[in-house]
Amino acid sequence: MANEVSLFQQAVPDYAKEAQLDDMTKALGGNTGLKRISIRGKRFRLVVNGEEITKSNADAMNVVVVNGTRYVSRKFYAGAYVPGEAAPPDCWSNDGEKPDASIKTPQHSNCQDCPMNIKGSGQGDSRACRFEKRLAVVLADDVGGSVYQLLLPSKSYFGKSDNTNAMPFEQYAKYVASQGYNINMIATEMKMDEDSDQPKLTFRAVGFLTREQWEIAKQQGSSTEAKQAVVMTAYDTDKAKPKLAAPVSEKTEESEPQEQTETSVPEPTKRSKKANSEPTPKPDLASIMGQWATDD
């Protein structure tokens, strides 16, 4: 290994310094650079490879949703709550219909008839097996930058709101589609719901991307990072997230906190597909991380 290591300690060609990892290298090297936006504790937190890097004091964040599946996944923890312990779920499903094929001892042959899917199997009237929506997002002011995984607990995904400026994600996505637009054309504000005891997000549209930004967003959605972000695997664990007991109330879901939008913005209306502004220059790392506060 000494020879291989010494190679990278020698003079590196300029083109190699400027190049970024391509999809093939990332696929062959495994998912070693997963970045995630967590909402644990009702704070936006940047998590890289399971380690919390920093957190934000802001109650809202603008992103662009670049990938997601039509399925709502499920996951079940059989063990007791152990703060700081990282472990994969004991059973999970990517399509919400049947346990993943990699699970050696599934709770049931299908999710619908599973005893962990019965109300009351968790705390109170909740289900022990939790729903979760997986998305891949980029920061709205850095569309060509890092792709982040965003996990939405059921209360941030399901439900209905009379306020189109503060909708759960499923309603929000349907609303955008009903206006005739793709969700990756739009900057989406996700905001913490201050009235919720547990982490919960609501969503609203805050602006269209330029044509150039939209083209980049589409490319981001096809990237390896985006595809990995929306699929759960046996190694998809969060070192910064404690393991939960099986009877977990949906009110205490420990997936990332979601936001709620409180400010008003006009509903998206039909308009010219032409971009309404010039693409913003790509910010440097310092400006990107400026969104994240490091204080406790």
Secondary structure, 3 states (H helix, E strand, C coil): CHHHHHHHHCCCCHHHHHCCCCHHHHHHHCCCCCEEEECHHHCCEEEECCEEEEECCCCEEEEEEEEECCCCEEEECCCCCECCCCCCCCEEECCCCCCCCCCCCCCCCCCCCCHHHCCCCCCCCCCCCEEEEEEEEEECCCCCCCCEEEEEEHHHHCCCCCCCCCECHHHHHHHHHHCCCCHHHEEEEEEECCCCCCCCEEEEEEEECCHHHHHHHHHHHCCHHHHHHCCCCCCCCCCCCCECCCCCCHHHCCCCCCCCCCCCCCCCCCCCCCCCCCCCCCCCHHHHHCCCCCCC
